Amino acid sequence: MIDQMNRWRDNKFAMASFLLVTIIVLFYSLSIKQNLLMKADSIYQLNFWDIALSLLSDPYLFIYLFLPIWLFLCVYYIEKSFEFSFIIRLGSFNGWIFQVAKSMKKYFFMYLLIFAGTLMLIFMTSTYTLDNEWSIYSYTSDINNIGILSSLIQTGLSPILSLIFQLFYITLFLCTIFLLLCALYIYTQKKIVLIIVSCLVFLYSAASFQFLPENFSFLSVANYAFLYHAYASFDSIILAPIIMLLSLVLILSLNTLIRMKTINKSNLFSLTPYLIYIALIFVGLFTNILEYDGIGKTMGDFMYLKFYGVDIEDFAVLQHVYYSIVFLGFCYLFQMHLDAILTDRLYYELIRYKSYYKWFKIFMKNVILSIILLLVFLLCLIIIIGYLKGYQFSFENLLIDVPSSYYVTLYHFFVNSLLQMLNYILIVFIVSWLFNESYYGLVALGLFMVLMLPFVNTAHLLPFGLNSFGLLANLNVFKITLYLFIGLLVEGIIIFTLFKKKLSI
């Protein structure tokens, strides 16, 4: 009975809050409409998209009204739902985050509903058109135009696409804030910390929007919440989303490394190899050693130089070492994880999944997901660091004799790198399964570095180093895929044979 009363009270409060916010947004939208009418010579110079985009992209309304509400809801639901018994049942901290996100999504839909209802009311009570074209007023450079519409025109997007992109920006921004607060609570488990950080986020958002000097405008929160602001600062519509996506991937990846207990020194120490690995990736991408005095022009060239690896006839030591750090370093971290499973948890995993085959299937799904997250992480870093270094936003590779198009570059990076890393991981799995000693896994990783060398793997049939960008000048990208598939097939047969022998014992 008490629970029902509490739910009724909460629902009543939520409905009252919803109506109050709707009224505020409605009056604010009417003021925007009136303001635009005063600035335009006539109503015929405006259209519906002027009102819609000005309202949805208004930084004052978002930062001073919706952001505090979102922060309050995040603190409330994160603290309310954090129970270790619940998290253990879900299986991971990320599972808990997604469950909290499900509880939060209704408020995001309310946010969209408020805007949709307000805009529909304005449209029904006015004579604005819905043509997917910019209005005459949008093209004016009048100083009274706060820059939203004129900046959006410069993006080259139509009004509808601008609206979609703006919604995408806001969604990513709110998700990033939510995930940051979730991660913070996982590490501290203190409500007061959440409250203090939420207040700091709000204060910084307000201050960075208005008071940051132009040289530090990239630190402004408005660049990550509003399309027009991001384009004005970065001259790009995708850099800000990439930074936010990279943040989301990093947070989710770090959460998978945290065990289901209070954070302590031993937990933090266990993260050291992962932090070193990430630091080495950053150092390799930021350093200019592998860029040969800036011979690259595009981000495809930047990717080519950093992940050159080996070529058909020769190799450079530094390029080979960095390739090994990125791709074999991940395999080393995988081997650490695999050793923990084989020595401590395999028995309980088999009880849970009932067979080796079912366990291996689930295990490999997580491995594939981890590799995809790594590749997305690397691509985001390439774009961000390449942008900071002045590379053109194009994945066309101009450094080889026959320049490769962007889809060949991205195909080789994603598909062939995924297949190559699966080859490495399956071979490490076979070695660890046979010898049950981590030492042999390290020996296998050392052999990989040797076997990928061009004077060893002369025909490039062995599944080692085939995702090196140095091979693109001489090998067809789809032929590389075929070689890697054959390697996976052979390794899969060996693994299932090992399982069969294990069951027959």
Solvent accessible surface area in square Angstrom, and as a share of the most:
residue,aa,sasa,rsa
1,M,170,0.76
2,I,127,0.64
3,D,92,0.47
4,Q,109,0.48
5,M,116,0.52
6,N,54,0.28
7,R,139,0.51
8,W,163,0.57
9,R,144,0.53
10,D,65,0.34
11,N,100,0.51
12,K,123,0.52
13,F,137,0.57
14,A,29,0.23
15,M,110,0.49
16,A,58,0.45
17,S,39,0.25
18,F,41,0.17
19,L,96,0.48
20,L,107,0.53
21,V,16,0.09
22,T,38,0.22
23,I,88,0.45
24,I,69,0.35
25,V,0,0.00
26,L,44,0.22
27,F,134,0.56
28,Y,66,0.25
29,S,0,0.00
30,L,77,0.38
31,S,60,0.39
32,I,20,0.10
33,K,35,0.15
34,Q,100,0.44
35,N,64,0.33
36,L,13,0.06
37,L,49,0.25
38,M,146,0.65
39,K,49,0.21
40,A,8,0.07
41,D,126,0.65
42,S,49,0.31
43,I,58,0.30
44,Y,189,0.72
45,Q,37,0.17
46,L,10,0.05
47,N,10,0.05
48,F,22,0.09
49,W,22,0.08
50,D,0,0.00
51,I,0,0.00
52,A,0,0.00
53,L,0,0.00
54,S,8,0.05
55,L,2,0.01
56,L,8,0.04
57,S,0,0.00
58,D,10,0.05
59,P,4,0.02
60,Y,99,0.38
61,L,9,0.05
62,F,5,0.02
63,I,1,0.00
64,Y,95,0.36
65,L,31,0.15
66,F,16,0.07
67,L,0,0.00
68,P,45,0.29
69,I,64,0.32
70,W,25,0.09
71,L,6,0.03
72,F,125,0.52
73,L,21,0.11
74,C,0,0.00
75,V,13,0.08
76,Y,88,0.33
77,Y,30,0.11
78,I,0,0.00
79,E,63,0.28
80,K,120,0.51
81,S,30,0.19
82,F,28,0.12
83,E,101,0.45
84,F,65,0.27
85,S,78,0.50
86,F,46,0.19
87,I,0,0.00
88,I,108,0.55
89,R,174,0.64
90,L,62,0.31
91,G,45,0.43
92,S,40,0.26
93,F,2,0.01
94,N,19,0.10
95,G,20,0.19
96,W,0,0.00
97,I,3,0.01
98,F,110,0.46
99,Q,62,0.28
100,V,3,0.01
101,A,35,0.27
102,K,122,0.52
103,S,45,0.29
104,M,4,0.02
105,K,111,0.47
106,K,100,0.42
107,Y,41,0.15
108,F,32,0.13
109,F,116,0.48
110,M,63,0.28
111,Y,15,0.06
112,L,49,0.25
113,L,106,0.53
114,I,10,0.05
115,F,10,0.04
116,A,51,0.39
117,G,38,0.36
118,T,4,0.02
119,L,18,0.09
120,M,120,0.53
121,L,84,0.42
122,I,2,0.01
123,F,68,0.28
124,M,142,0.63
125,T,96,0.56
126,S,26,0.17
127,T,106,0.62
128,Y,12,0.04
129,T,72,0.42
130,L,94,0.47
131,D,86,0.45
132,N,68,0.35
133,E,119,0.53
134,W,34,0.12
135,S,9,0.06
136,I,111,0.56
137,Y,4,0.02
138,S,0,0.00
139,Y,140,0.53
140,T,48,0.28
141,S,109,0.70
142,D,60,0.31
143,I,163,0.83
144,N,81,0.42
145,N,15,0.08
146,I,112,0.57
147,G,19,0.18
148,I,1,0.01
149,L,1,0.01
150,S,30,0.19
151,S,16,0.10
152,L,1,0.01
153,I,35,0.18
154,Q,119,0.53
155,T,21,0.12
156,G,68,0.65
157,L,25,0.12
158,S,30,0.19
159,P,1,0.01
160,I,69,0.35
161,L,82,0.41
162,S,0,0.00
163,L,36,0.18
164,I,94,0.48
165,F,53,0.22
166,Q,1,0.00
167,L,55,0.27
168,F,88,0.37
169,Y,0,0.00
170,I,1,0.00
171,T,47,0.27
172,L,13,0.06
173,F,12,0.05
174,L,9,0.04
175,C,53,0.32
176,T,15,0.09
177,I,15,0.07
178,F,12,0.05
179,L,14,0.07
180,L,89,0.44
181,L,3,0.01
182,C,0,0.00
183,A,9,0.07
184,L,45,0.22
185,Y,18,0.07
186,I,0,0.00
187,Y,80,0.31
188,T,48,0.28
189,Q,48,0.22
190,K,119,0.50
191,K,93,0.40
192,I,103,0.52
193,V,38,0.22
194,L,0,0.00
195,I,69,0.35
196,I,89,0.45
197,V,43,0.25
198,S,9,0.06
199,C,71,0.43
200,L,101,0.50
201,V,36,0.21
202,F,53,0.22
203,L,107,0.53
204,Y,101,0.38
205,S,0,0.00
206,A,14,0.11
207,A,43,0.34
208,S,5,0.03
209,F,36,0.15
210,Q,85,0.38
211,F,155,0.65
212,L,56,0.28
213,P,74,0.46
214,E,155,0.69
215,N,127,0.65
216,F,102,0.43
217,S,34,0.22
218,F,99,0.41
219,L,81,0.41
220,S,4,0.02
221,V,18,0.11
222,A,0,0.00
223,N,0,0.00
224,Y,37,0.14
225,A,0,0.00
226,F,0,0.00
227,L,0,0.00
228,Y,19,0.07
229,H,38,0.17
230,A,0,0.00
231,Y,43,0.16
232,A,75,0.58
233,S,41,0.27
234,F,12,0.05
235,D,109,0.56
236,S,24,0.16
237,I,33,0.17
238,I,51,0.26
239,L,6,0.03
240,A,0,0.00
241,P,7,0.04
242,I,18,0.09
243,I,45,0.23
244,M,7,0.03
245,L,66,0.33
246,L,14,0.07
247,S,34,0.22
248,L,23,0.11
249,V,16,0.09
250,L,47,0.23
251,I,17,0.08
252,L,35,0.17
253,S,36,0.23
254,L,47,0.24
255,N,3,0.01
256,T,85,0.49
257,L,50,0.25
258,I,10,0.05
259,R,131,0.48
260,M,62,0.28
261,K,98,0.42
262,T,86,0.50
263,I,32,0.16
264,N,68,0.35
265,K,177,0.75
266,S,72,0.47
267,N,11,0.06
268,L,99,0.49
269,F,154,0.64
270,S,55,0.35
271,L,15,0.07
272,T,52,0.30
273,P,37,0.23
274,Y,43,0.17
275,L,94,0.47
276,I,95,0.48
277,Y,19,0.07
278,I,39,0.20
279,A,51,0.40
280,L,75,0.37
281,I,0,0.00
282,F,62,0.26
283,V,95,0.54
284,G,8,0.07
285,L,0,0.00
286,F,100,0.42
287,T,39,0.23
288,N,103,0.53
289,I,113,0.57
290,L,9,0.04
291,E,8,0.04
292,Y,98,0.37
293,D,154,0.80
294,G,42,0.41
295,I,87,0.44
296,G,7,0.07
297,K,115,0.49
298,T,4,0.02
299,M,2,0.01
300,G,0,0.00
301,D,0,0.00
302,F,0,0.00
303,M,0,0.00
304,Y,19,0.07
305,L,6,0.03
306,K,0,0.00
307,F,1,0.00
308,Y,35,0.13
309,G,0,0.00
310,V,1,0.00
311,D,26,0.13
312,I,48,0.24
313,E,146,0.66
314,D,87,0.45
315,F,59,0.24
316,A,35,0.27
317,V,101,0.58
318,L,101,0.50
319,Q,9,0.04
320,H,14,0.06
321,V,61,0.35
322,Y,12,0.04
323,Y,0,0.00
324,S,8,0.05
325,I,49,0.25
326,V,0,0.00
327,F,2,0.01
328,L,9,0.05
329,G,17,0.16
330,F,30,0.12
331,C,0,0.00
332,Y,87,0.33
333,L,15,0.07
334,F,14,0.06
335,Q,3,0.01
336,M,64,0.29
337,H,79,0.35
338,L,0,0.00
339,D,30,0.16
340,A,27,0.21
341,I,6,0.03
342,L,26,0.13
343,T,91,0.53
344,D,99,0.51
345,R,76,0.28
346,L,26,0.13
347,Y,153,0.58
348,Y,147,0.56
349,E,32,0.14
350,L,39,0.19
351,I,98,0.50
352,R,168,0.61
353,Y,32,0.12
354,K,167,0.71
355,S,40,0.26
356,Y,25,0.10
357,Y,78,0.30
358,K,110,0.47
359,W,5,0.02
360,F,19,0.08
361,K,121,0.51
362,I,54,0.27
363,F,12,0.05
364,M,21,0.09
365,K,112,0.48
366,N,86,0.44
367,V,11,0.06
368,I,61,0.31
369,L,102,0.51
370,S,47,0.30
371,I,0,0.00
372,I,71,0.36
373,L,47,0.23
374,L,14,0.07
375,L,2,0.01
376,V,45,0.26
377,F,10,0.04
378,L,0,0.00
379,L,29,0.14
380,C,7,0.04
381,L,3,0.01
382,I,0,0.00
383,I,10,0.05
384,I,25,0.13
385,I,2,0.01
386,G,0,0.00
387,Y,77,0.29
388,L,119,0.59
389,K,62,0.26
390,G,64,0.61
391,Y,21,0.08
392,Q,110,0.49
393,F,108,0.45
394,S,38,0.24
395,F,19,0.08
396,E,70,0.32
397,N,0,0.00
398,L,79,0.39
399,L,53,0.26
400,I,18,0.09
401,D,141,0.73
402,V,122,0.70
403,P,67,0.42
404,S,13,0.08
405,S,38,0.25
406,Y,133,0.50
407,Y,133,0.51
408,V,31,0.18
409,T,0,0.00
410,L,45,0.23
411,Y,58,0.22
412,H,0,0.00
413,F,0,0.00
414,F,57,0.24
415,V,52,0.30
416,N,0,0.00
417,S,1,0.00
418,L,37,0.18
419,L,13,0.06
420,Q,0,0.00
421,M,0,0.00
422,L,15,0.08
423,N,0,0.00
424,Y,0,0.00
425,I,0,0.00
426,L,15,0.08
427,I,33,0.17
428,V,0,0.00
429,F,1,0.00
430,I,17,0.09
431,V,27,0.16
432,S,1,0.01
433,W,35,0.12
434,L,101,0.50
435,F,103,0.43
436,N,93,0.48
437,E,98,0.44
438,S,55,0.36
439,Y,142,0.54
440,Y,87,0.33
441,G,0,0.00
442,L,86,0.43
443,V,62,0.36
444,A,8,0.06
445,L,15,0.08
446,G,36,0.35
447,L,94,0.47
448,F,4,0.02
449,M,67,0.30
450,V,74,0.42
451,L,50,0.25
452,M,1,0.00
453,L,19,0.10
454,P,6,0.04
455,F,136,0.57
456,V,57,0.33
457,N,4,0.02
458,T,95,0.55
459,A,63,0.49
460,H,2,0.01
461,L,104,0.52
462,L,78,0.39
463,P,18,0.11
464,F,17,0.07
465,G,0,0.00
466,L,0,0.00
467,N,1,0.01
468,S,0,0.00
469,F,2,0.01
470,G,1,0.01
471,L,0,0.00
472,L,19,0.10
473,A,54,0.42
474,N,93,0.48
475,L,27,0.14
476,N,85,0.44
477,V,9,0.05
478,F,120,0.50
479,K,94,0.40
480,I,0,0.00
481,T,13,0.08
482,L,103,0.51
483,Y,43,0.16
484,L,0,0.00
485,F,114,0.47
486,I,91,0.46
487,G,9,0.09
488,L,28,0.14
489,L,119,0.59
490,V,79,0.45
491,E,10,0.04
492,G,20,0.19
493,I,105,0.53
494,I,72,0.37
495,I,0,0.00
496,F,96,0.40
497,T,58,0.34
498,L,25,0.12
499,F,0,0.00
500,K,141,0.60
501,K,125,0.53
502,K,94,0.40
503,L,101,0.50
504,S,92,0.59
505,I,174,0.88
